[in-house]
Amino acid sequence: MPWKKTPADRQRDAQVYGSPEYKRNRAAALRRADRRCEECGRRDRSLQTDHIIPVTQGGTHDLANLKVLCSGPGSCHAKKTATEGGGYRKRSTPVDPPFSPRTQW
């Protein structure tokens, strides 16, 4: 089930991905990778710049911290995100509702 972004998520994304430093280094990372995925080398998928160390964990927009990955189902970016635990928010485990002795049958 995909995440539904909250207003706080959208505000954070605007601050992170709207910065001039990120935009400049994103373009430089795409040139460095020759518009190919830096993991598998594919050109036939859409590309995404990924922070090696996420900004939420103290990473920067420095060119050395950006990596170009293919995106989409089964892509290098999806595999990386899955190994990190699902992105910047971890999915909570479902909790059973507390027992209520007043339950009507």
C-alpha positions in Angstrom: 0.0 0.0 0.0 1.6 3.3 -1.0 2.2 6.1 1.5 -0.2 9.0 1.6 1.8 12.1 2.0 0.8 14.5 4.8 1.1 18.3 4.5 4.3 18.0 6.6 5.7 15.6 4.0 4.8 17.9 1.1 6.4 20.8 2.9 9.6 18.9 3.6 9.8 17.7 -0.1 9.4 21.3 -1.3 12.3 22.4 1.0 14.6 19.5 0.1 14.0 19.1 -3.6 13.4 22.8 -4.4 16.8 24.0 -3.3 19.1 25.5 -5.9 22.0 23.3 -4.7 20.0 20.1 -5.2 18.8 21.1 -8.6 22.4 22.0 -9.7 23.9 18.8 -8.3 21.1 16.6 -9.7 21.8 17.9 -13.2 25.6 17.2 -12.6 24.8 13.7 -11.3 22.8 12.9 -14.5 25.7 14.2 -16.7 28.2 12.1 -14.6 26.0 9.0 -15.1 25.6 9.7 -18.8 21.8 9.4 -18.2 22.1 5.7 -17.2 21.3 3.9 -14.0 24.5 3.8 -11.9 23.6 0.3 -10.6 22.4 -1.6 -13.7 23.4 0.7 -16.5 19.9 0.7 -18.1 18.7 3.6 -20.2 15.2 2.4 -21.0 13.7 3.3 -17.6 13.0 6.7 -16.1 15.8 7.9 -13.8 15.8 9.3 -10.3 18.5 10.9 -8.3 18.8 9.3 -4.9 20.5 10.5 -1.8 23.0 7.8 -0.6 22.6 9.1 3.0 19.1 10.5 3.2 18.7 14.2 4.1 16.5 13.1 7.0 19.5 11.3 8.4 21.9 14.1 8.0 22.9 13.6 4.3 23.6 16.6 2.1 22.9 17.5 -1.5 26.6 17.2 -2.3 27.3 15.5 -5.6 29.2 12.7 -3.8 26.0 11.9 -1.9 23.8 11.7 -5.0 23.4 8.5 -7.1 21.3 8.1 -10.3 19.0 5.0 -10.2 16.3 3.7 -12.5 12.8 4.0 -11.1 9.6 2.0 -11.3 8.5 -1.5 -10.1 11.4 -3.9 -9.8 13.9 -1.1 -10.3 17.2 -0.4 -8.5 15.6 2.5 -6.6 12.7 0.2 -5.4 15.3 -2.4 -4.2 17.3 0.2 -2.4 14.3 1.7 -0.7 13.1 -1.7 0.3 16.4 -2.6 2.0 16.3 0.8 3.9 13.0 -0.1 5.4 10.5 1.6 3.1 11.7 5.2 2.8 11.7 8.1 5.2 8.8 6.7 7.2 8.8 3.1 8.5 5.5 1.3 8.2 4.1 0.5 11.7 3.0 -3.0 12.4 -0.7 -3.5 12.7 -2.0 -3.6 16.3 -5.0 -5.6 17.4 -7.7 -3.4 19.0 -7.7 -3.7 22.8 -10.1 -6.2 24.3 -13.3 -4.7 25.5 -15.6 -6.8 27.8 -18.6 -4.7 26.5 -18.4 -6.3 23.1 -21.9 -7.1 21.9 -22.3 -10.4 20.1 
